[in-house]
């Protein structure tokens, strides 16, 4: 692999690497509070559709963006305690339909083999090359089908297609997913018992509404970047609004994160100030990145 250039001194890195339970809880509880307020407005019907519709979009994207909490916690940098990281990652995965135990192993390979064809598991899902493929990707339908397929295989002990899940971790991953599916099953059963669409209104519909926004954001991370192990060119940082950066746990500073994954989410803005001049891909806004992506359709 390419040697990572030393762009940070050991002293700078030591400061940036400081984990904080306080900052982790402030971020997570703030995210939960946004879900509570927006979800309450969506479900209550207060103010009619002029309030309910934007509340649904915020609530749905808030659920989808819990993926960012999963992402930070599986790195075990969001909190000082590994136990807290793992517990919050599981809860966030429950809300966003990711399984944190599975994703931690999957994502480890993504960092180890970033943008290396045949090795990076993220490259198993090709980036859209045409308008129909792009619109299908934004719909979230491939993501839903992929999640259902993977959850089924893991739940039934079929790990052959997942080399990043070591044999000794399979039982743990399977138990974690069983617990997650049991919660979904309990909510479905409650919905049936009460003859109310609780599962649909509280989780399924809002998450489906939020997925297209998350898909557009995640497309920006590596699309159009080099398919090699050069950490200066294989990942994009996208400069965006502060509220979006907050809800995404500073994931838009993605080149900084990939350059040094030990830096917690709350220190990524400071890392950006030190490292931004080195990135090959530094773009302003997700709309601009997606416009550039579709502009390349049909090009060799």
Secondary structure, DSSP 4 states (H G I P E B T S, - for coil): -PPPP--S-HHHHHHHT---HHHHHHHHHHHHHHHHHHHHHHHH-TTTHHHHHHHHHHHHHHHHTHHHHHHHHHTT-SSS-HHHHHHHHHHHHHHHT--HHHHHHHHHHHHHTTT-TTT-GGGGSPPP-SHHHHHHHHHTHHHHHHHHHHHHHHHTT--TT-TTS-GGGHHHHHHHHHHHHHHHHHHHHHHHHHTS-HHIIIIIHHHHHHHHHHHHHHHTTTTTS-SSS-TTTS--EEE--HHHHHHTTTTT-HHHHHH-TTS-GGGHHHHHHHHGGG-S-EEE-HHHHHHHHHHTTT--
